[in-house]
Amino acid sequence: MCGIVGLMRPGGRDADQISHALTRMAGTLLHRGPDAGDIWVSPDSGIGFGHRRLSILDLSAAGAQPMRSACGRFTITFNGEIYNHLDIRKELERMGAAPNWLGHSDTETILAAVCRWGVEDALRRFVGMFALGLWDAKTRTLTLARDRFGEKPLYYGWSGSDLLFGSELKALAACPGWSPVLDRRALTSFMRYSYVPAPATIWQGIRKLPAGSLVTFPTDGAPGTMPGPAAYWSLRAQMLAGAGERIRDEGEAIDELERRLSTAIRRQCLSDVPVGAFLSGGVDSSTIVALMQAQTSQPVRTFTIGFSDEAYNEANDARRVAAHLGTDHTELYVDPQTAIQLIPRLPLMYDEPFADSSQIPTHLVSALARRHVTVALSGDAGDELFGGYNRHIWGERLNARFSRIPGPLKRMLATALGAVAPEPIGMLARALEPMLPARLRVRRAGDQALKIARILNAASFDDMYRLLSSIDDRPETAVVLGGEDPSWAAMEIAAIDRPLDSLDRMTLADGLGYLSDDILQKVDRAAMAVSLETRVPFLDHDLVEFAARVPPGMKVRAGRGKWLVRQLLYRHVPAHLIDRPKTGFSIPLDAWMRGPLKPWAADLLAPDRLRAQGLFNPTRVGQMWAEHLSGRRNHGYWLWNVLMAQAWHDEWCTAN
């Protein structure tokens, strides 16, 4: 795992200027690559790369970057890991196309693969997570590429006559002459989702490269020209293909899931440094750890975070699973004061507005793990692949039922549900929980009831799912001069050209948007801030393509999600240690905002401050804040959006 930067100046100019800019840009990414760094510049071409290295494979100088190919044609700056690179080396050797290897880094393998097969064909062969910049001296083109799911970030865009790219926006901001303009439409989308969806960023003209894509820039192109990205792999296409090739035998499906996931874990444990895993005690992380432990006689190092609020605490569950599997387990309990101390660092860690509040425990568990290991495997993506969210379980059923209700009655129901404060509903649900079967237990039931009120007037299934996934269903009323552009994920969903089961449609939407733009970016920044590499076995693309073939009935069954993953897990962990309501990796945000975070929040939400900044509607913010403090409503997530945007603005927009 590393940090990459690059600059292309059409026409070519002073190499010292380019080198100076790259040095400044790479210097912002020391946390991503504390072990080494270097700069490469081609003065005649006006192209240069920078690299910061976190040494994972081939700790010697033979793995240093930027790296030039043996044939001399290509130069690369690369962030990530290619898990099957040794297999690719063997294939190249059998073909007689291998160079004289200088080391055993995957970067050297990438260059050899590109020399043999070309960029696109090589990308399709890679199993891994990556973002890269590749200079082709023969065609005089710069190609940027990103892994299939967007595990590794990549930003790019023009600053004057310079094309810039980098692992984080802060790297672009360090380039001399950087003077961006805030994108209010991106800010509006942020208020809806708690993240800025691809391809937008918070800055006008600066883009995120969509997952599974590459984009190529010629050096003779006009400054400001933005070619459209091209997909070398498509999750949408895989889901559509899988729908026509369903797996029918349940036993076969469980066996195949175990085989593919075990293979992915074996690949991802390849490392020259210590490896561990995050363990929440939930289905996904427990499955990863169980299969890791099955492959070694040594106890796997596992890590978890706990809270004193039992509604959010998974540490006890994780401890019991760890004890059963025999891992070497470490846990850390988080109090409000610890969270408060971290908050001022969040705008630097996430250098555009980002408000998934689990960013706090994610960073803290990453810091805990980094004391003992350099690489950690996670259970992320199990929900998106196998139907694990509550909305996956209830979405189709709610849509079918609500579509039969007359419009006036739906509006009355929405008003009635919206008028009830969530806390009484939550108290009732907690009181009834011991009497209900596990499949009917829902944590934070009051908030779920408000989501139902929101979707009653949905115009279509996709509209309903968008509302279910929204923090704010009217974000344009919160942002001054607000409006929204369609996201890359929304455009991909709109391009579906044949019938697709509703569960497949929901999980595809989450995989394209929420997973790529929220979950993976949250973990990347939280972990890389402490120089920890994270890996996601569920996102081995062989496993993802298998998951696309799994029928909905093997994902959601009898009101419970991830049926197939559970059957696999039960082979290793007793059901009574696993079967409980889904908690999610979150914090007691509503209560903290009425308590220890209140003074900090009140300062950022002050009407005079909001009016001076001119980003948010002070009237609406004031109404939401007052309702939250009174306890009549829980607006913690919405208010956290505003607070993170305000804190980000203070950090990054003072001089802009």
Secondary structure, 3 states (H helix, E strand, C coil): CEEEEEEECCCCCCHHHHHHHHHHHHHCCCCCCECEEEEEEECCCCEEEEEEECCCCCCCHHHCCCEECCCCCEEEEEEEEECCHHHHHHHHHHHCCCCCCCCCCHHHHHHHHHHHHCHHHHHHHCCEEEEEEEEECCCCEEEEEECCCCCCCCEEEEECCEEEEECCHHHHHCCCCCCCCECHHHHHHHHHHCCCCCCECCECCEEECCCCEEEEEECCCCCCCCCCCEECCCHHHHHHHHHCCCCCCHHHHHHHHHHHHHHHHHHHCCCCCCEEEECCCCHHHHHHHHHHHCCCCCCCEEEEEEECCCCCCCHHHHHHHHHHHCCEEEEEEECHHHHHHHHHHHHHHCCCCCCCCCHHHHHHHHHHHHCCCCEEECCCCHHHHHCCCHHHHHHHHHHHHHHCCCHHHHHHHHHHHHHCCHHHHHHHHHHHHHHCCHHHCCCCHHHHHHHHHHHCCCCCHHHHHHHHCCCCCCHHHCECCCCCCCCHHHHHHHCCCCCCCHHHHHHHHHHHHHHHHHHHHHHHHHHHCCCCEEECHHHCHHHHHHHHHCCHHHCCECCECCHHHHHHHHCCCCHHHCCCCCCCCCCCHHHHHHCCCHHHHHHHCCHHHHHHHCCECHHHHHHHHHHHHHCCCCCHHHHHHHHHHHHHHHHHCCCC
